[in-house]
Amino acid sequence: MKPLVGAMQAWSCFVISVFAIIILSILGILFKGNHPELVGGEEDPKNGEEVAATVFIAVMIYAGFLVFCGLQGLLHLRESRRGAIAL
């Protein structure tokens, strides 16, 4: 099976996805707990749990990117070990 994206793009997407999952998970936990810094003002969201659900959906999307990009990176590693010529 041939990779769909380049090696650099696959590993960059992998690293960005890891950081996005960490940061968004922390934000989701804070919104779920109705942290006053995030839901305390007049212009802030009224229901932190609804916002947390949306943030956790974004975490799931980034988890999908993480799996896809990680598999693409592994395909590049497998190709390079077989002696394929990189263009």
NULORO-957061 format. One line per field, with one value per residue: x, y, z of N, C-alpha, C, O in turn. Coordinates in nm, 2 decimals. Example, Ala and Ser with C-alpha at 12.3 -4.5 7.8 and 13.67 -1.06 7.14 Angstrom:
! residues 2
n.X: [1.32  1.28]
n.Y: [-0.57  -0.22]
n.Z: [0.78  0.71]
ca.X: [1.23  1.37]
ca.Y: [-0.45  -0.11]
ca.Z: [0.78  0.71]
c.X: [1.32  1.29]
c.Y: [-0.33  0.00]
c.Z: [0.78  0.79]
o.X: [1.42  1.34]
o.Y: [-0.33  0.11]
o.Z: [0.85  0.80]
//
This chain:
! residues 87
n.X: [0.08  0.05  0.16  -0.06  0.00  0.29  0.59  0.69  0.46  0.29  0.41  0.42  0.15  0.08  0.22  0.10  -0.16  -0.13  -0.06  -0.29  -0.49  -0.42  -0.43  -0.70  -0.84  -0.78  -0.91  -1.17  -1.22  -1.21  -1.42  -1.63  -1.63  -1.73  -1.55  -1.47  -1.32  -1.37  -1.64  -1.75  -1.80  -2.02  -2.03  -1.94  -1.99  -2.31  -2.37  -2.15  -2.12  -2.23  -2.06  -1.83  -1.89  -1.89  -1.62  -1.50  -1.59  -1.43  -1.19  -1.21  -1.21  -0.95  -0.82  -0.88  -0.74  -0.49  -0.45  -0.48  -0.26  -0.05  -0.05  0.01  0.27  0.40  0.37  0.55  0.79  0.81  0.83  1.07  1.25  1.24  1.39  1.28  1.27  1.28  1.11]
n.Y: [-0.12  0.22  0.53  0.82  1.08  1.30  1.22  1.42  1.58  1.39  1.33  1.58  1.64  1.44  1.52  1.78  1.70  1.55  1.76  1.92  1.75  1.73  2.00  2.07  1.88  1.95  2.21  2.12  1.98  2.18  2.35  2.16  2.14  2.39  2.61  2.91  3.11  3.06  3.05  3.25  3.53  3.79  3.78  3.53  3.17  3.03  2.77  2.55  2.28  2.20  2.33  2.19  1.94  1.99  2.06  1.81  1.66  1.77  1.69  1.41  1.42  1.51  1.29  1.10  1.21  1.18  0.90  0.84  1.00  0.89  0.63  0.68  0.78  0.56  0.39  0.52  0.48  0.20  0.18  0.30  0.13  -0.09  -0.01  0.16  0.42  0.75  1.03]
n.Z: [0.00  -0.08  0.05  0.10  0.15  0.19  0.37  0.55  0.58  0.70  0.95  1.06  1.08  1.27  1.50  1.55  1.59  1.83  2.01  1.99  2.08  2.35  2.44  2.38  2.53  2.79  2.79  2.75  2.98  3.17  3.08  3.12  3.40  3.46  3.50  3.65  3.52  3.25  3.21  3.36  3.30  3.16  2.88  2.82  2.75  2.86  2.93  3.02  2.99  2.74  2.57  2.63  2.54  2.26  2.23  2.30  2.08  1.89  1.98  1.93  1.65  1.60  1.70  1.51  1.30  1.41  1.41  1.13  1.02  1.16  1.07  0.80  0.83  0.93  0.70  0.53  0.67  0.64  0.36  0.32  0.44  0.27  0.06  -0.13  -0.38  -0.30  -0.42]
ca.X: [0.00  0.13  0.11  -0.14  0.06  0.43  0.64  0.69  0.32  0.23  0.46  0.37  0.01  0.08  0.26  0.00  -0.27  -0.10  -0.08  -0.43  -0.57  -0.38  -0.48  -0.85  -0.89  -0.77  -1.01  -1.30  -1.24  -1.24  -1.56  -1.72  -1.64  -1.78  -1.45  -1.51  -1.24  -1.42  -1.79  -1.79  -1.84  -2.15  -2.01  -1.90  -2.11  -2.39  -2.37  -2.02  -2.12  -2.26  -1.93  -1.74  -1.93  -1.84  -1.47  -1.47  -1.61  -1.31  -1.08  -1.23  -1.17  -0.81  -0.78  -0.89  -0.62  -0.37  -0.45  -0.45  -0.13  0.05  -0.04  0.08  0.41  0.45  0.39  0.67  0.90  0.81  0.88  1.21  1.33  1.24  1.48  1.21  1.34  1.20  1.13]
ca.Y: [0.00  0.34  0.65  0.92  1.21  1.29  1.18  1.54  1.62  1.29  1.34  1.71  1.63  1.36  1.60  1.88  1.63  1.52  1.88  1.96  1.66  1.76  2.13  2.07  1.80  2.04  2.31  2.05  1.95  2.31  2.39  2.07  2.18  2.53  2.69  3.05  3.18  3.03  3.07  3.34  3.66  3.81  3.74  3.39  3.08  3.01  2.63  2.50  2.14  2.20  2.37  2.08  1.83  2.03  2.05  1.67  1.62  1.82  1.59  1.29  1.44  1.51  1.15  1.04  1.26  1.12  0.76  0.84  1.05  0.80  0.52  0.72  0.79  0.42  0.34  0.58  0.40  0.07  0.19  0.34  0.01  -0.18  0.04  0.24  0.54  0.87  1.14]
ca.Z: [0.00  -0.09  0.13  0.03  0.18  0.21  0.51  0.64  0.62  0.79  1.08  1.11  1.12  1.39  1.61  1.57  1.65  1.97  2.09  1.98  2.17  2.49  2.48  2.38  2.64  2.91  2.78  2.77  3.12  3.24  3.05  3.18  3.54  3.47  3.56  3.65  3.42  3.12  3.20  3.46  3.26  3.09  2.74  2.82  2.74  2.98  2.97  3.00  2.95  2.60  2.51  2.66  2.44  2.13  2.23  2.30  1.95  1.82  2.02  1.85  1.51  1.60  1.73  1.38  1.23  1.47  1.36  0.99  0.99  1.22  0.98  0.68  0.86  0.93  0.57  0.48  0.73  0.58  0.23  0.32  0.48  0.15  -0.05  -0.23  -0.41  -0.26  -0.52]
c.X: [0.09  0.07  0.04  -0.07  0.21  0.47  0.64  0.55  0.26  0.28  0.43  0.23  0.00  0.11  0.16  -0.12  -0.25  -0.12  -0.22  -0.52  -0.54  -0.45  -0.64  -0.91  -0.89  -0.88  -1.15  -1.32  -1.27  -1.38  -1.66  -1.74  -1.69  -1.68  -1.48  -1.44  -1.30  -1.57  -1.84  -1.84  -1.97  -2.14  -1.97  -2.02  -2.18  -2.38  -2.24  -2.02  -2.15  -2.13  -1.83  -1.76  -1.88  -1.69  -1.43  -1.49  -1.48  -1.19  -1.09  -1.19  -1.02  -0.75  -0.78  -0.77  -0.49  -0.35  -0.41  -0.31  -0.02  0.06  0.03  0.23  0.47  0.46  0.52  0.79  0.92  0.87  1.03  1.30  1.34  1.33  1.40  1.28  1.24  1.22  1.10]
c.Y: [0.12  0.45  0.75  1.06  1.19  1.26  1.30  1.58  1.52  1.31  1.48  1.71  1.54  1.44  1.71  1.82  1.60  1.65  1.93  1.88  1.70  1.90  2.13  1.98  1.88  2.14  2.24  2.02  2.07  2.36  2.29  2.10  2.32  2.62  2.84  3.14  3.17  3.06  3.17  3.48  3.67  3.76  3.60  3.30  3.05  2.86  2.57  2.35  2.12  2.23  2.26  1.97  1.86  2.02  1.90  1.61  1.65  1.73  1.46  1.30  1.44  1.37  1.07  1.08  1.20  0.98  0.76  0.89  0.95  0.68  0.56  0.73  0.65  0.36  0.39  0.51  0.26  0.07  0.22  0.22  -0.09  -0.13  0.11  0.37  0.66  0.98  1.27]
c.Z: [0.00  -0.01  0.05  0.05  0.20  0.35  0.60  0.68  0.71  0.93  1.14  1.16  1.25  1.51  1.65  1.64  1.80  2.06  2.10  2.08  2.32  2.53  2.48  2.49  2.77  2.91  2.80  2.91  3.20  3.21  3.12  3.33  3.57  3.54  3.54  3.55  3.28  3.11  3.30  3.42  3.19  2.94  2.72  2.80  2.87  3.03  2.93  2.95  2.80  2.52  2.52  2.56  2.30  2.12  2.23  2.16  1.86  1.85  1.95  1.71  1.50  1.63  1.59  1.29  1.28  1.42  1.22  0.96  1.05  1.13  0.85  0.71  0.87  0.79  0.50  0.54  0.66  0.44  0.23  0.36  0.36  0.04  -0.16  -0.26  -0.38  -0.37  -0.45]
o.X: [0.19  -0.05  0.07  -0.09  0.26  0.39  0.60  0.53  0.18  0.20  0.41  0.20  -0.09  0.04  0.13  -0.18  -0.34  -0.19  -0.26  -0.60  -0.64  -0.51  -0.70  -1.01  -0.98  -0.95  -1.24  -1.44  -1.35  -1.45  -1.76  -1.85  -1.69  -1.71  -1.52  -1.49  -1.29  -1.62  -1.96  -1.92  -2.04  -2.24  -1.96  -2.13  -2.12  -2.38  -2.22  -1.93  -2.10  -2.10  -1.76  -1.67  -1.83  -1.63  -1.33  -1.42  -1.44  -1.11  -0.99  -1.13  -0.96  -0.64  -0.69  -0.71  -0.40  -0.24  -0.32  -0.24  0.08  0.17  0.11  0.31  0.58  0.56  0.58  0.89  1.03  0.94  1.10  1.42  1.43  1.35  1.46  1.34  1.12  1.34  1.10]
o.Y: [0.13  0.46  0.77  1.14  1.08  1.28  1.29  1.62  1.56  1.31  1.49  1.76  1.57  1.43  1.73  1.88  1.61  1.64  1.98  1.93  1.70  1.90  2.19  2.02  1.87  2.17  2.30  2.03  2.07  2.40  2.34  2.08  2.36  2.69  2.88  3.24  3.26  3.10  3.17  3.54  3.56  3.71  3.55  3.34  3.05  2.84  2.53  2.31  2.02  2.17  2.23  1.90  1.78  1.97  1.87  1.51  1.58  1.70  1.41  1.21  1.38  1.34  0.99  1.00  1.16  0.94  0.69  0.82  0.94  0.63  0.48  0.70  0.63  0.28  0.32  0.48  0.22  -0.02  0.17  0.21  -0.17  -0.20  0.12  0.43  0.66  1.02  1.37]
o.Z: [0.07  0.01  -0.07  -0.04  0.22  0.45  0.72  0.79  0.81  1.02  1.26  1.27  1.34  1.61  1.77  1.73  1.88  2.16  2.20  2.15  2.40  2.63  2.57  2.54  2.85  3.01  2.87  2.96  3.29  3.30  3.17  3.39  3.68  3.64  3.44  3.50  3.19  3.00  3.34  3.49  3.16  2.89  2.60  2.82  2.97  3.15  2.81  2.88  2.74  2.42  2.42  2.51  2.23  2.02  2.17  2.12  1.78  1.77  1.91  1.65  1.41  1.58  1.57  1.22  1.20  1.38  1.17  0.88  0.99  1.10  0.79  0.62  0.83  0.77  0.43  0.47  0.64  0.40  0.14  0.32  0.36  -0.06  -0.27  -0.16  -0.42  -0.39  -0.52]
//
